[in-house]
Structure formats: structure tokens, C-alpha cells
Amino acid sequence: MKSTEKNNRNQKTSNLPLSIGAGARFGLKIGAIAVGFCLFGNGFIWVVLALFFCSNLLRGILSCLLSFVVLIGFFSFLLSLIF
């Protein structure tokens, strides 16, 4: 017990630098946004901004819908076995 407490107290954090490909991915994202703006116009920027700012909300809604579909499938499977 004492050894686990001692090990937990001596844990060191590490601040690792960004990966080598992080700059390339950022450049690709900016390039994709620029190409989308040239192809589709001003509305594309608004869609990208909406996805960026509402991504957590959209992820929560999709997770809720997916769990709802799984529950419906599970209960329909159970009802088909019973009747």
C-alpha cells in the first residue's frame, strides 16, 4: 500500500513537443479551407465555422441518436424472440 502511494507521489509530467506532422496537417487544413472558399464561396466559411464551434454539441447529439437506435434494435430483437 505504501509503495503505491509513494509511486503516485513521484510521478513526473512530461511536456512533449508537437509532433512533426502537426504543421503539415495544419497547412493541409488551411489549404482545404482556401480551396473550398474558392469553389463554393462565402457559405463554405460559415459551414466550417459552424462545425468548428458546434462540434461538441453535434457529437453529443449523434451519440444520443446512435444509442437510441441501438436500444430500439435491441428491444425489437428481444420482442422478435419472445413473440
C-alpha positions in Angstrom: 0.0 0.0 0.0 2.8 2.4 0.9 4.7 1.6 -2.3 1.7 2.6 -4.5 1.2 5.8 -2.6 4.9 6.6 -2.9 4.9 5.8 -6.7 1.8 8.0 -7.2 3.5 11.0 -5.5 6.7 10.7 -7.5 5.0 10.7 -11.0 6.5 13.4 -13.2 4.7 15.1 -16.0 6.2 15.4 -19.4 5.6 18.2 -21.8 6.2 16.7 -25.1 6.7 18.9 -28.2 4.2 18.9 -31.0 4.6 16.0 -33.5 6.5 16.6 -36.7 3.4 16.3 -38.8 1.3 18.8 -36.9 2.5 21.7 -39.1 1.8 19.8 -42.2 -1.7 18.8 -41.1 -2.4 22.5 -40.2 -1.2 23.6 -43.6 -3.5 21.0 -45.3 -6.5 22.2 -43.3 -5.8 25.8 -44.2 -5.3 24.8 -47.9 -8.6 22.8 -47.9 -10.5 25.8 -46.5 -9.0 28.1 -49.1 -9.9 25.7 -51.9 -13.4 25.3 -50.5 -13.8 29.0 -50.3 -12.7 29.4 -53.9 -15.0 26.7 -55.1 -18.1 27.3 -53.0 -17.9 30.9 -51.9 -18.6 32.6 -48.6 -21.1 30.0 -47.4 -18.3 27.4 -47.1 -16.6 29.5 -44.5 -19.8 29.7 -42.4 -20.2 26.0 -42.6 -16.6 25.4 -41.4 -17.0 27.8 -38.6 -20.3 26.3 -37.5 -18.8 22.8 -37.5 -15.8 24.1 -35.6 -17.8 25.8 -32.8 -20.6 23.3 -32.6 -18.6 20.1 -32.9 -19.1 19.1 -29.3 -22.8 19.7 -29.5 -23.1 17.8 -32.8 -21.0 14.9 -31.4 -23.3 14.7 -28.3 -26.5 14.7 -30.5 -25.1 12.0 -32.8 -24.0 9.9 -29.8 -27.5 10.2 -28.3 -29.2 9.2 -31.6 -26.8 6.3 -32.1 -27.6 4.9 -28.6 -31.3 5.4 -29.2 -31.1 3.4 -32.5 -29.1 0.6 -30.7 -31.7 0.5 -27.9 -34.6 0.2 -30.5 -32.7 -2.5 -32.3 -32.0 -4.4 -29.1 -35.7 -4.2 -27.9 -37.0 -5.2 -31.3 -34.6 -8.2 -31.3 -35.9 -9.2 -27.9 -39.5 -8.8 -28.9 -39.0 -10.9 -32.0 -37.5 -13.7 -29.8 -40.4 -13.5 -27.4 -43.3 -13.4 -29.9 
